[in-house]
Amino acid sequence: MQKLLVVANWKMNPSAIGAAQRLTKAIKKGLQRVTDTEIVLCPPHTWLSAIKEELKKSKIKFGAQNSFWKESGAYTGEISVSMIKNLGCSYVIIGHSERRQILGETDEIINLKLKRALKGGLNCILCIGETLEERQEDKMAEVVTRQLQSGLKGISPFSLSRISIAYEPIWAIGSGTPPASPNEIMTAGLFIRKVLTGLYSTSVVQKLRILYGGSVAGSNAAFYIKESGMNGLLVGGASLNATEFINIVKTVSNI
Ligand code: PGA
């Protein structure tokens, strides 16, 4: 069985390098004895070099929150897979709901980005999940199926081994209110595995990690792993507080 994977998504925070360094230092210190959980910090691109420096001699990995599907050229404001790899990243988050919703990323764009990142040797966290409206219309299954089928189009079983799926119901992100029941998350997790089994062999799908994301905190982290059967967590807001993030990782690591 693979290790649990806990990913910190700092989003567009913090705004100064000193704060990013302090946060990394504190997390590194607090989690130095944790060996049974894979930990990945995803800061904004601008702090990647500094974080690399801070994480020297640490088992904690780091990654980017986005990467482009072309290698170089006239793409103002974009960042390539080689660029982030050269900065030492081993992971990249692809298709986060904020990029889908605010920046208009489609399943097709996400598929291109995923393919390029995999080709460049990165491990990918593919984010999927339904909006509140879609949920109220009972469309979770439909949305998640479409996101998986389109997002993973043309991706080989071999490459799938470098992907983790983060199920993030959009209505739970940043809400501070975790989803109602562990059952809802467990149902989504099982459904995701079922869809994947339609695309890949059972043995490949069994090895894949499915993470939960959306208002994860120290107080509810264990619940997603233990009761919902998730293989890891994607943590937003709470990962900006070292004590809280350390608490999340330690809680799930002790399970
Ligand atoms: P949150 O964000 O933990 O602040 O809800 C999670 C995410 O968007 O990845």
Residues whose N, C-alpha, C, O or C-beta is under 5 A from the ligand:
A	BS01	PGA	N9 A172 I173 G174 S175 G213 G214 S215 V216 L234 V235 G236 G237 A238
